[in-house]
Amino acid sequence: MPMTMFGFRRALGSLGAGVLVFGAAFGLSVHAYGEEITIATGGPTGVYYPTGVAICKSVNKLTDEHGITCKAVTSGGSVDNIERLRAGTADFAIVQSDTQYFAVKGYGPFKKVGPDRHLRAVISFFPESFTVIARKDAHIVSLNDLKGKRVSIGNVGSGNRTSMDLVMHFKNWTKETFGEAWELASEKQREALCDGKIDAFVFVAGHPNDSIKETFQTCDVTVVNTYDADIKKIIGRYPYFGPVRIPGGTYKGMSGSVPTFGVLAGLQTTTRTSDVIVKQVVRSIFEDFIDFRFQHPAFFTLNPEQMVTRKQMAPVHDGAVAYFKQMGYKPRVEHVSPPR
């Protein structure tokens, strides 16, 4: 049974006395000596950026103890974040589980560079729903209704685009399937939709999302039911997808829940990041977990045990595994292995 929040907090509280013992047992320094880490997130209007900010807030609260300072930076999204991790221009990144899978396997946007054998998972966060927002006057009630419409399919390099490319592949669609195919960044989509330049846009996001909330407040829109036979095929074929429902009442005028599918957002790093830094980042989040959950509405349903035990598409970093085991959790270290 999952540990209660009180029990979890009490268990975390006992960690302080055992930090030195933990460090000695695993051969790790408990202090990172002035290390500065960067977390690549996403656009300023999505959930990734406030997630990175919340992580850094928790890390920076304990800087005097572990010596680490943390900064969250905006980025082009999941694919861009993987590229930053590969290049060493970011230490951690928020990444969708599908993009994580593609990086590990060397598929899709990573076909040219090949499998990433250095990518490591840290923890999971919230589910992200493949979301289509449409103007009500466009009369779009299903995915197939997007044909012939003006649709923003997401900017190249974003998680939005990666997921939409997969949907288009399963439906045998191309850009010519749409009346107009726009490639807008997340922060540009609301304005284009409400100005009548496009009929719908794709947004893979945790809910509630501030940008989508603002869209509902600005113009007359709806969330499209995207769950159909093709989506069921996608879920059946790929381990990183699952059915999701966006609850009714999430946004103004949403009377009922809307079925769709989605992925998980998670914190990633690489083998270049030391065990002690990863351990201290995870420790900072979990010791501050009650406050962390209230940093954004998308965090309200976070459960520490699920964050640790959900199946990952990449190996879990040794520093995270060591911390989880000390806290009594059995991390799910199985993952989708890259080809040999």
C-alpha positions in Angstrom: 0.0 0.0 0.0 1.3 3.5 -0.7 2.8 5.3 2.2 0.6 8.1 3.6 1.8 11.7 3.1 2.4 12.0 6.8 4.3 8.8 6.9 6.3 9.8 3.9 7.2 13.2 5.4 8.1 11.5 8.7 10.3 9.0 6.9 12.0 11.8 4.9 12.5 13.8 8.1 14.6 10.9 9.5 16.9 11.1 6.6 18.9 14.1 7.9 20.5 12.0 10.7 21.4 9.3 8.2 22.8 11.4 5.3 26.4 10.9 6.4 25.9 7.2 6.9 24.3 7.0 3.5 27.2 8.8 1.9 29.7 6.5 3.5 27.7 3.3 2.6 27.6 4.2 -1.0 31.0 5.9 -1.2 29.5 9.2 -2.0 30.3 12.7 -0.8 27.2 14.3 0.7 28.2 17.8 -0.5 28.5 18.9 -4.1 30.8 21.8 -3.3 29.3 24.7 -5.3 27.9 22.7 -8.2 25.5 24.7 -10.4 22.9 22.6 -12.4 20.6 23.6 -15.2 17.2 22.1 -15.9 15.9 22.4 -19.5 12.1 22.7 -19.4 9.8 23.9 -22.2 8.0 27.0 -23.3 7.1 29.7 -20.7 3.3 28.9 -21.0 3.4 25.2 -20.5 3.7 23.0 -17.4 7.4 22.0 -17.9 8.8 25.4 -17.0 6.9 25.7 -13.7 7.9 22.1 -13.0 11.6 23.0 -13.5 11.2 26.1 -11.3 9.5 24.1 -8.6 12.4 21.5 -8.6 15.0 24.3 -8.4 13.1 26.0 -5.6 13.3 22.7 -3.6 16.9 22.2 -4.5 17.9 25.8 -3.6 16.2 25.5 -0.2 18.9 23.0 0.8 21.9 24.6 -0.9 23.6 25.2 2.4 23.5 21.5 3.1 24.4 19.9 -0.3 26.2 22.8 -2.1 24.0 22.7 -5.2 22.3 25.6 -6.9 19.7 25.1 -9.5 18.4 27.1 -12.5 15.4 26.3 -14.7 15.6 27.5 -18.3 13.0 27.6 -21.1 13.6 25.5 -24.2 11.9 24.2 -27.4 10.5 21.1 -25.6 11.3 17.5 -25.1 13.3 16.8 -28.3 15.3 20.0 -27.8 15.9 18.9 -24.1 17.3 15.5 -25.2 19.6 17.3 -27.6 20.8 19.6 -24.7 21.4 16.6 -22.5 23.5 15.0 -25.3 25.4 18.2 -25.9 26.0 18.7 -22.2 24.4 22.2 -22.2 21.8 21.0 -19.6 22.3 18.7 -16.6 18.7 17.7 -16.2 15.6 18.0 -18.4 11.9 17.4 -18.4 11.0 15.0 -21.2 7.9 13.1 -22.4 8.1 9.3 -22.2 7.6 8.9 -25.9 10.6 11.3 -26.7 12.6 9.4 -24.0 11.8 6.1 -25.8 12.8 7.6 -29.2 16.1 8.8 -27.8 16.9 5.4 -26.2 16.1 3.5 -29.4 17.5 6.1 -31.9 14.1 6.5 -33.6 12.2 9.4 -35.1 14.0 12.7 -34.5 17.1 10.8 -33.2 17.5 8.5 -36.1 20.6 10.3 -37.5 22.4 10.4 -34.1 21.4 6.9 -33.1 20.5 5.4 -29.7 21.4 7.5 -26.6 23.2 5.0 -24.3 23.9 7.7 -21.7 20.3 8.9 -21.0 19.1 8.2 -17.5 15.7 8.5 -15.9 15.3 10.1 -12.5 11.7 10.3 -11.5 8.2 10.5 -13.2 5.8 13.4 -12.8 2.3 13.9 -14.2 0.5 12.3 -17.2 0.4 14.5 -20.3 -2.6 14.3 -22.5 -2.6 14.6 -26.3 -4.9 17.5 -26.4 -6.7 19.1 -29.4 -8.3 22.5 -28.8 -10.6 23.7 -31.5 -12.8 26.7 -32.2 -16.4 25.7 -31.7 -17.4 27.3 -34.9 -15.0 24.9 -36.8 -17.3 22.0 -35.9 -14.4 19.6 -35.0 -15.6 16.8 -32.7 -13.1 14.1 -33.5 -9.6 13.7 -34.8 -10.8 12.8 -38.3 -12.6 16.2 -38.4 -9.2 17.9 -38.6 -8.9 16.9 -42.3 -9.2 20.0 -44.5 -8.9 22.3 -41.5 -6.3 24.9 -40.5 -4.3 23.1 -37.8 -1.2 23.9 -35.8 0.6 20.6 -35.6 3.4 21.9 -33.3 6.8 23.3 -33.9 9.6 21.0 -35.0 11.6 19.7 -32.0 8.7 19.9 -29.6 6.9 17.1 -27.8 3.6 18.4 -29.4 5.0 17.7 -32.9 6.6 14.4 -32.0 3.2 13.0 -30.8 1.3 14.5 -33.7 3.8 13.1 -36.2 3.0 9.6 -34.8 -0.8 10.2 -35.0 -0.4 11.4 -38.6 1.7 8.3 -39.4 -1.0 5.9 -38.1 -3.7 7.8 -40.0 -1.7 8.0 -43.2 -1.9 11.8 -43.1 0.6 14.3 -44.4 0.7 18.1 -44.1 -1.4 18.2 -47.2 -4.2 16.4 -45.3 -5.0 19.7 -43.7 -6.3 22.9 -45.3 -3.3 24.5 -43.8 -0.6 23.0 -41.6 0.9 25.5 -39.2 4.0 24.8 -37.1 3.5 27.1 -34.2 5.3 27.1 -30.9 3.1 26.4 -27.9 3.0 30.1 -26.8 1.8 31.2 -30.2 -1.1 28.9 -30.7 -3.7 30.6 -28.5 -3.4 33.9 -30.2 -3.6 32.3 -33.7 -6.7 30.3 -32.7 -8.5 33.1 -31.0 -7.7 35.4 -33.9 -9.3 33.0 -36.3 -6.1 32.2 -38.2 -6.3 28.5 -37.4 -9.2 26.2 -36.5 -7.4 23.9 -34.0 -4.1 23.2 -32.4 -2.3 20.2 -30.8 -0.9 20.5 -27.3 0.6 17.7 -25.2 0.2 18.9 -21.7 -0.5 18.1 -18.1 -3.8 19.5 -17.0 -4.9 22.0 -15.9 -2.6 24.0 -18.2 -2.4 27.8 -17.8 -2.1 28.4 -21.6 -5.2 26.3 -22.3 -7.1 27.9 -19.5 -6.3 31.3 -21.0 -7.5 30.1 -24.4 -10.9 29.0 -22.9 -11.2 32.5 -21.3 -10.3 34.3 -24.5 -12.4 32.6 -27.1 -15.1 30.0 -27.7 -13.3 26.7 -27.8 -13.7 23.0 -27.0 -11.5 20.0 -26.2 -11.8 17.4 -28.9 -12.4 13.7 -28.2 -9.3 12.1 -29.8 -9.8 8.5 -28.7 -10.6 6.4 -31.7 -9.5 3.2 -33.4 -6.2 4.5 -34.6 -5.3 5.8 -31.1 -6.2 2.3 -29.6 -3.6 0.9 -32.1 -1.0 3.3 -31.0 -1.6 2.5 -27.3 -1.4 -1.2 -28.1 1.9 -0.9 -30.0 3.9 1.5 -27.9 4.7 1.0 -24.2 4.9 4.7 -23.3 1.3 5.5 -24.2 -1.9 4.9 -22.2 -5.6 6.0 -22.2 -6.2 9.3 -20.4 -9.3 11.3 -19.5 -9.2 15.1 -19.1 -11.7 15.6 -16.2 -14.9 17.6 -16.7 -14.7 21.1 -15.2 -11.0 21.3 -15.8 -11.6 24.4 -18.0 -14.4 26.9 -18.2 -17.5 25.4 -19.9 -16.1 21.8 -19.9 -19.2 19.8 -18.6 -17.9 16.3 -19.1 -14.6 14.4 -19.2 -12.9 14.0 -22.6 -11.2 10.7 -23.6 -7.8 10.9 -25.2 -4.4 9.3 -24.7 -1.1 10.4 -23.2 2.4 10.0 -22.0 4.3 10.7 -18.7 6.5 13.7 -18.1 9.7 12.9 -16.2 13.0 14.2 -15.0 15.9 13.0 -17.1 19.7 13.3 -16.8 22.8 11.4 -18.2 25.5 9.2 -16.9 27.7 12.4 -16.9 25.8 13.6 -13.8 27.3 12.3 -10.6 25.4 10.0 -8.3 25.7 12.5 -5.5 24.1 15.3 -7.5 21.2 13.1 -8.7 20.7 11.8 -5.2 20.6 15.3 -3.7 18.2 16.6 -6.3 15.7 13.8 -5.6 16.2 14.2 -1.9 15.5 17.9 -2.2 12.2 17.3 -4.0 11.0 14.6 -1.7 12.0 16.3 1.6 10.0 19.3 0.3 7.2 17.3 -1.2 4.2 18.8 0.5 5.3 22.3 -0.6 6.3 21.0 -4.0 2.8 19.6 -4.7 1.3 23.1 -4.2 3.5 24.8 -6.7 1.2 24.0 -9.6 -2.3 22.4 -10.0 -0.8 19.7 -12.3 1.1 18.4 -9.2 -1.9 17.9 -7.0 -2.3 14.2 -7.8 1.4 13.3 -7.6 2.2 10.3 -5.5 5.8 9.7 -4.3 5.6 5.9 -4.8 4.2 6.2 -8.3 6.9 8.7 -9.2 9.5 6.1 -8.2 7.9 2.9 -9.5 6.4 3.7 -12.9 8.2 1.9 -15.7 10.7 4.1 -17.5 11.8 4.1 -21.1 15.5 4.6 -20.0 17.6 3.1 -17.2 17.1 4.8 -13.8 20.2 6.7 -12.7 22.2 4.9 -10.0 22.0 8.0 -7.7 18.2 7.9 -7.8 18.1 4.1 -7.3 20.3 4.4 -4.2 18.1 7.1 -2.7 14.9 5.2 -3.4 16.1 2.0 -1.9 17.2 3.8 1.2 13.7 5.2 1.6 12.2 1.8 1.3 10.9 2.0 -2.3 11.6 -0.6 -4.9 12.3 1.4 -8.0 11.2 -0.1 -11.3 14.6 -0.3 -13.0 13.4 -2.4 -16.0 13.2 -0.2 -19.1 13.1 -0.4 -22.9 16.6 -1.3 -23.9 18.3 0.2 -26.9 19.3 -2.1 -29.7 22.7 -3.7 -29.5 
